[in-house]
Amino acid sequence: MRAQRLDVTTTLSVDRRLAILAIAGELDLGTAEQLWPSLERLLHPAPPAAPEPPGRPAALDAVVLDATGLEFLDSSGLRVLLRGARLAEDEGTAFRVVAPNPVVLRVLELSGAVRALDLRQSLAEAFA
C-alpha cells in the first residue's frame, strides 16, 4: 500500500490580515483530517477573553487555500474544503481556493462544489 501524503504550509501577510494555506499532495480519506486543524485555527478567531495563540491573528480578512500542488481530491477532502468555506462565511472571512489542476477541478465540478467555493485559477487572481 502506498503511503499518502499531504503537505500543509501557512503564511501570514505582513499586516496579518491575509493567510495563505498551501497544500500539496493528496487530499483524501487518509489525509483530509490533517488539513482541518490548520483551517480551523485560521478561520475560527480566539474567544475575546482568551489570549491569542502565538502566530495567529485575532481575525483575518481572507484565507487563500493554495491548492496548486494538489494532485488528487476525493469526497473526504471535498468535505473539509466545504466545511472550511462554511466556517469562513460564519466568521465573515473571505475563503478563496486556488485550484488549477484539471483533476481537482473535475471533482469540484462533478460534485457541484464550484457553486459553494470561491474558486480561482491563480494566486494572482485570488489576491485581486
C-alpha atoms as one frame of an Amber mdcrd trajectory, in Angstrom:
protein
   0.000   0.000   0.000   1.306   3.422  -0.985   1.719   5.998   1.763  -0.453
   9.059   1.326   0.935  12.500   1.903  -0.369  15.984   2.366   1.970  18.904
   2.937   0.401  21.927   4.632   2.174  25.299   4.909   0.717  28.507   6.366
   1.962  32.014   5.543   0.566  35.217   7.059   0.805  38.566   5.276   2.946
  41.280   6.822  -0.144  43.097   8.083  -1.515  39.775   9.414  -4.857  40.275
   7.618  -4.392  37.575   4.952  -3.338  33.956   5.308  -2.208  31.623   2.568
  -2.634  27.954   3.353  -0.728  25.970   0.723  -1.470  22.278   0.321   0.312
  19.755  -1.853  -0.135  16.051  -2.393  -3.376  14.149  -1.974  -6.435  15.356
  -0.091  -8.412  12.191   0.534  -9.738   9.889   3.257  -6.235   9.274   4.579
  -5.162  12.928   4.761  -8.288  15.121   4.979  -8.244  15.377   8.751  -4.656
  16.682   8.622  -5.921  19.830   6.899  -8.837  20.671   9.187  -6.851  21.820
  12.274  -4.898  24.313  10.157  -8.067  25.666   8.542  -9.933  25.864  11.821
  -7.048  27.672  13.549  -7.066  30.348  10.821 -10.814  30.722  10.427 -12.072
  30.481  13.983 -10.960  33.502  15.994  -9.856  33.123  19.584 -12.537  33.976
  22.159 -12.163  37.587  23.376 -11.344  36.561  26.966  -8.697  34.040  25.900
  -5.199  35.122  24.950  -4.416  34.884  21.263  -2.257  31.857  20.363   1.190
  32.808  19.050   1.382  33.212  15.288  -2.343  33.672  14.778  -4.196  36.940
  14.236  -7.474  37.559  16.040  -9.345  37.861  12.733  -8.396  37.627   9.077
  -9.867  39.426   6.102  -9.203  36.450   3.826  -7.820  32.937   3.734  -6.484
  31.708   0.405  -6.199  27.945   0.098  -3.426  27.471  -2.445  -4.140  24.032
  -3.912  -1.846  24.427  -6.924   0.194  21.480  -5.627  -2.856  19.297  -5.020
  -2.686  16.177  -7.167  -5.826  14.350  -6.013  -9.087  15.186  -4.244 -11.817
  12.820  -3.091 -15.097  13.307  -1.231 -13.383  13.342   2.180 -11.121  16.183
   1.102 -14.045  17.937  -0.522 -15.953  17.764   2.778 -13.083  19.578   4.553
 -12.997  22.314   1.883 -16.756  22.872   2.137 -16.588  22.834   5.928 -13.864
  25.490   5.759 -15.908  27.626   3.367 -18.900  27.421   5.695 -16.826  28.374
   8.763 -15.257  31.282   6.863 -18.700  32.539   5.900 -19.871  32.277   9.524
 -16.818  34.257  10.665 -17.073  36.898   7.922 -13.771  35.896   6.349 -13.301
  35.544   2.602 -12.256  31.999   1.645 -10.741  31.530  -1.796  -9.488  28.283
  -3.300  -6.802  28.309  -5.991  -7.259  25.028  -7.865  -5.886  24.988 -11.411
  -5.291  21.202 -11.586  -7.812  19.684 -14.064  -8.166  16.528 -11.961  -9.119
  18.568  -8.881 -11.388  20.882 -10.889 -13.239  17.879 -12.317 -14.090  16.640
  -8.813 -15.258  20.121  -7.802 -17.418  20.420 -10.934 -18.956  16.932 -10.721
 -19.803  17.390  -7.054 -21.349  20.826  -7.562 -18.862  22.347  -5.109 -17.989
  25.043  -7.651 -21.199  26.768  -6.558 -20.154  26.785  -2.895 -16.455  27.633
  -3.235 -14.841  30.837  -4.446 -12.522  29.184  -6.990  -9.597  30.978  -8.613
  -7.156  29.813 -11.293  -4.061  31.503  -9.836  -2.741  33.173  -6.710  -2.662
  36.500  -8.553  -6.377  36.125  -9.255  -7.026  35.191  -5.610  -5.425  38.443
  -4.441  -7.330  40.625  -6.914
